[in-house]
Amino acid sequence: MAPNLLRKAGQAVALNAIANWTTLIGSFLSIVIIARILTPEDYGVFVMALMVVMLPEVIASGTLGDSLVQRKDLRPGHINSVFLQSMTLSIAAWGLLVLLAPWIAHAFGEPSVAPVLIVTGVILPIGAVMSVPAAILQRDLRYKEITVIDILGTVTAAIVGIILALMWRNEWALVGMELSRRIVRVFGFLYFAKWVPNTRSSWPDFLELIRFNLANGASKVLQTFDQMLPKTLIGMTLGSHAVGVFNLPERLFQQANQALIAPFAAVAMPVASAMQDNRETLHQAMDSAIRMSALLAYPTFMGAFVVAPVAIPVVFGEQWAPSVPIFQIYMVIGLRAPITAIILGVFRGVGRPDVVAWITLTSIIATSILLAFTYQYGIVAIALGLLAKQVITFVLSTWMIQRVVGFTVFRQLLAGSAAFFASCVMGLAVWLFMDFVPDLAHPLLHVVATIVLGALIYPVALYFFMPRLGRHILRAVRILLSGQPREALKTVRGALTEQGI
């Protein structure tokens, strides 16, 4: 059972990674093009509206579906109960947002937020319909179908967003982009899950899910509130331009996190749920997930930190240059992401979302205190406060997972240590190259050359910290350069299997 489940989970990770990498590429290209057309103020208005929608969205559709993934003995009544609750809550929340939109816009000091908020609120009922079929596919680790849906949603949203940005040149292009992505996803999930909405349920069905839903809902609401705090404060005190400048680095960080770490975090909950009675196998799965995600995430975050001062103005335009230090701070925050994301999924998988709630509550308290001292010094100081908060929650979460499932802090840190040190070597080499080698004919060429150099140095550095894996990766690079991409992929896959990743 366990080896088959691990193999199926590995396939799910691979498929999810394909979808997320496609999403990253498509989203990044669309962000680059749209960011050159729109202004930070346009982004700020849209982000303000989206932030307000996030909280009711996580209550109405972002939490209830998790109970369908976590529960072992799932009945049709459970599924129908979740749909009924999600749809009721989402319609009520949308109606409330419509009524409160003028007051919310006034609180931000941006009248244009009100109509954007009213239209963006339609994602609430869309999410309610999508949550159940999405949970069904995730429960069964059907990431082949999820991959197709994610790719279609990303491509559609990118095309719609670029066309609307060229036509309208304002925040409504971002609204249309977001809605198109969600519409494609809801139809895709309904088609592949072969699920038809049904409200036939019973009171016992509701009661059997309520304990998990309340604890999980509380943790996710707290997480969302924690995410909203900085940008809400920025919007109310510094305006839409500052929100836009702050949002771009955060968005890029989220995209990288989605591509590099989310494939492992996405299967952490269903795998932990299936293995919650077999701790040794669960520890093995956690070790492999952290190690593999670290191999991808650490060099990306480290390299992006070094090249950001040159890359962001060149790629996105000079109007986004103030985002550089905030982006670099987010890249440092990303170094804790491989461990934290997997830990949170495991807590939910073993039926302990209450632990996530307590960790998030601690995070909110820390965020509130740090923001109170930093907001008056600007958005860079706010970002540094968030970094300090992440250190606090990282220490707490790694200690709590040791207490709950017995996976020691030392083993958590050891799992990604080789990738971390190899990334540090790569980052130092890239920094020296940028500092001492003159710019090439065009700044973009210099950025590309720097990235290529980092990509070549990283496997060499990894060789010294993980010799066996490093040898296989260097061999794969030689095979790839000889024009045999499939053989190179097989070599890397075999190396990872040999390392137990």
Long-range contacts (C-beta under 8 A, 24 or more apart in sequence): 2-275, 2-278, 2-281, 5-271, 5-274, 5-275, 6-271, 6-281, 6-284, 6-285, 8-141, 9-141, 9-267, 9-270, 9-271, 9-285, 11-141, 11-143, 12-141, 12-143, 12-263, 12-266, 12-267, 13-143, 13-263, 13-264, 13-266, 13-267, 13-289, 13-292, 14-263, 15-143, 15-144, 15-146, 15-147, 16-143, 16-146, 16-147, 16-262, 16-263, 16-266, 16-267, 17-259, 17-263, 18-147, 19-143, 19-146, 19-147, 19-148, 19-149, 19-150, 19-151, 20-150, 20-258, 20-259, 20-260, 20-262, 20-263, 21-259, 22-147, 22-150, 22-151, 22-154, 23-150, 23-151, 23-153, 23-154, 23-255, 23-258, 23-259, 24-255, 24-256, 24-258, 24-259, 26-151, 26-154, 26-155, 26-157, 26-158, 27-154, 27-157, 27-158, 27-255, 28-252, 28-255, 29-158, 30-157, 30-158, 30-161, 30-162, 30-177, 31-248, 31-251, 31-252, 31-255, 31-316, 32-315, 32-316, 33-162, 33-165, 34-161, 34-162, 34-165, 34-173, 34-174, 34-177, 35-248, 35-316, 35-317, 35-320, 36-316, 36-317, 37-165, 37-166, 37-169, 37-173, 38-165, 38-169, 38-170, 38-171, 38-173, 38-174, 39-241, 39-244, 39-319, 40-240, 40-241, 40-242, 40-243, 40-244, 40-245, 40-248, 40-319, 40-320, 41-240, 41-241, 41-244, 42-170, 42-171, 42-173, 42-174, 42-244, 43-171, 43-174, 43-243, 43-244, 43-247, 43-248, 44-110, 44-235, 44-239, 44-240, 44-241, 44-242, 44-243, 44-244, 44-247, 45-110, 45-112, 45-113, 45-116, 45-171, 45-240, 46-116, 46-120, 46-171, 46-174, 46-175, 47-231, 47-235, 47-243, 47-244, 47-247, 48-108, 48-110, 48-113, 48-116, 48-117, 48-231, 48-235, 48-240, 48-243, 49-113, 49-116, 49-117, 49-120, 49-175, 50-120, 50-178, 51-228, 51-231, 51-232, 51-235, 52-97, 52-104, 52-117, 53-97, 53-117, 53-120, 53-121, 53-123, 53-124, 54-224, 54-227, 54-228, 55-221, 55-224, 55-225, 55-228, 56-89, 56-90, 56-93, 56-94, 56-96, 56-97, 56-124, 57-90, 57-93, 57-123, 57-124, 57-127, 58-217, 58-220, 58-221, 58-223, 58-224, 59-89, 59-93, 59-217, 59-221, 60-86, 60-89, 60-90, 60-93, 60-124, 60-127, 60-128, 61-86, 61-89, 61-90, 61-124, 61-127, 61-128, 61-130, 61-131, 62-127, 62-131, 62-220, 62-224, 63-213, 63-216, 63-217, 63-220, 63-221, 64-131, 64-209, 64-213, 64-217, 65-131, 65-132, 65-134, 65-135, 66-135, 66-212, 66-216, 66-269, 66-348, 66-353, 67-209, 67-212, 67-213, 67-216, 68-132, 68-135, 68-136, 68-139, 69-135, 69-138, 69-139, 69-269, 69-270, 69-273, 70-212, 70-216, 70-269, 70-273, 70-348, 70-349, 70-351, 71-208, 71-209, 71-212, 72-273, 74-139, 75-205, 76-198, 76-200, 77-200, 77-201, 77-202, 77-204, 77-205, 78-201, 78-205, 78-208, 78-209, 79-132, 79-136, 79-195, 79-198, 80-198, 80-199, 80-200, 80-201, 80-205, 81-201, 81-202, 81-205, 81-206, 81-209, 82-131, 82-132, 82-135, 82-209, 83-128, 83-129, 83-131, 83-132, 83-197, 83-198, 83-199, 84-199, 84-201, 85-206, 86-127, 86-128, 86-131, 86-132, 87-125, 87-128, 87-129, 87-197, 89-128, 90-124, 90-125, 90-127, 90-128, 91-124, 91-125, 91-128, 93-121, 93-124, 94-121, 94-122, 94-124, 94-125, 97-121, 97-124, 107-236, 108-235, 108-236, 108-240, 109-236, 109-239, 110-235, 110-239, 110-240, 112-171, 116-171, 116-172, 116-175, 119-175, 119-179, 120-175, 120-178, 120-179, 122-179, 123-178, 123-179, 123-182, 126-179, 126-182, 126-183, 126-186, 127-182, 129-186, 129-190, 129-197, 130-182, 130-185, 130-186, 130-189, 130-190, 132-193, 132-195, 132-197, 133-189, 133-190, 133-192, 133-193, 133-195, 134-185, 134-189, 134-193, 136-193, 136-195, 137-189, 137-192, 137-193, 138-266, 138-270, 139-270, 141-267, 141-270, 142-192, 143-266, 143-267, 145-188, 145-192, 145-193, 146-192, 148-188, 148-192, 149-184, 149-185, 149-188, 149-189, 149-192, 150-185, 152-184, 152-188, 153-181, 153-182, 153-184, 153-185, 153-188, 154-181, 156-180, 156-181, 156-184, 157-181, 157-184, 212-351, 212-353, 215-353, 215-354, 215-357, 216-348, 216-353, 216-356, 218-353, 218-354, 218-357, 219-348, 219-353, 219-354, 219-356, 219-357, 219-360, 222-357, 222-360, 222-361, 222-363, 222-364, 223-356, 223-360, 223-363, 225-364, 226-360, 226-363, 226-364, 226-367, 229-364, 229-367, 229-368, 229-371, 230-367, 230-371, 230-382, 230-386, 233-371, 233-375, 233-382, 234-375, 234-379, 234-382, 237-375, 238-378, 238-379, 242-379, 245-320, 245-322, 245-323, 245-326, 245-379, 246-323, 246-326, 246-379, 246-382, 246-383, 248-316, 248-320, 248-323, 248-327, 249-323, 249-326, 249-327, 249-329, 249-330, 249-383, 250-326, 250-330, 252-327, 252-330, 253-327, 253-330, 253-331, 253-333, 253-334, 256-297, 256-300, 256-301, 256-304, 256-334, 257-297, 257-334, 257-337, 257-341, 260-293, 260-296, 260-297, 260-300, 261-293, 261-296, 261-297, 261-337, 261-338, 261-341, 261-342, 262-341, 263-293, 264-289, 264-290, 264-292, 264-293, 264-338, 264-341, 264-342, 265-341, 265-342, 265-344, 265-345, 266-345, 267-345, 268-341, 268-342, 268-344, 268-345, 268-346, 268-349, 269-345, 269-346, 269-348, 269-349, 270-349, 271-349, 272-345, 272-346, 272-348, 272-349, 272-350, 273-349, 273-350, 273-351, 275-349, 276-349, 276-350, 276-351, 279-405, 279-406, 282-346, 282-350, 282-405, 282-407, 283-405, 283-406, 283-407, 283-411, 284-500, 286-342, 286-346, 286-407, 286-412, 286-415, 287-407, 287-411, 287-415, 287-500, 288-500, 288-501, 289-342, 290-338, 290-339, 290-342, 290-412, 290-415, 290-416, 291-415, 291-416, 291-419, 291-499, 291-501, 292-496, 292-501, 293-338, 293-341, 293-342, 293-416, 294-338, 294-415, 294-416, 294-419, 294-420, 295-416, 295-419, 295-462, 295-501, 297-334, 297-335, 297-337, 297-338, 297-419, 298-335, 298-338, 298-416, 298-419, 298-420, 298-422, 298-423, 299-419, 299-422, 299-423, 299-426, 299-454, 299-458, 300-334, 301-331, 301-332, 301-334, 301-335, 301-337, 301-423, 302-331, 302-335, 302-423, 302-424, 302-426, 302-427, 303-423, 303-426, 303-427, 303-430, 303-451, 303-454, 303-458, 304-331, 305-331, 305-332, 305-427, 306-427, 306-430, 306-431, 306-434, 306-450, 306-454, 307-430, 307-434, 307-447, 307-450, 307-451, 307-454, 310-434, 310-443, 310-446, 310-447, 310-450, 311-447, 314-443, 314-444, 314-447, 315-444, 315-447, 322-379, 325-380, 325-383, 326-379, 326-380, 326-383, 329-380, 329-383, 329-384, 329-386, 329-387, 330-383, 332-387, 333-386, 333-387, 333-390, 335-420, 336-390, 336-391, 336-394, 338-416, 339-394, 339-397, 339-398, 339-412, 339-413, 339-415, 339-416, 340-393, 340-394, 340-397, 343-397, 343-398, 343-400, 343-401, 343-412, 344-397, 346-401, 346-405, 347-400, 347-401, 347-404, 350-404, 350-405, 352-404, 355-400, 355-404, 359-393, 359-396, 359-397, 359-400, 362-392, 362-393, 362-396, 363-389, 363-392, 363-393, 366-392, 366-393, 417-465, 418-462, 418-465, 418-466, 419-462, 419-465, 421-461, 421-465, 422-458, 422-461, 422-462, 422-464, 422-465, 422-466, 423-458, 423-461, 425-457, 425-461, 425-464, 426-454, 426-457, 426-458, 426-461, 427-454, 429-453, 429-454, 429-457, 430-454, 430-457, 466-499, 468-495, 468-498, 468-499, 469-495, 469-496, 469-498, 469-499, 472-498
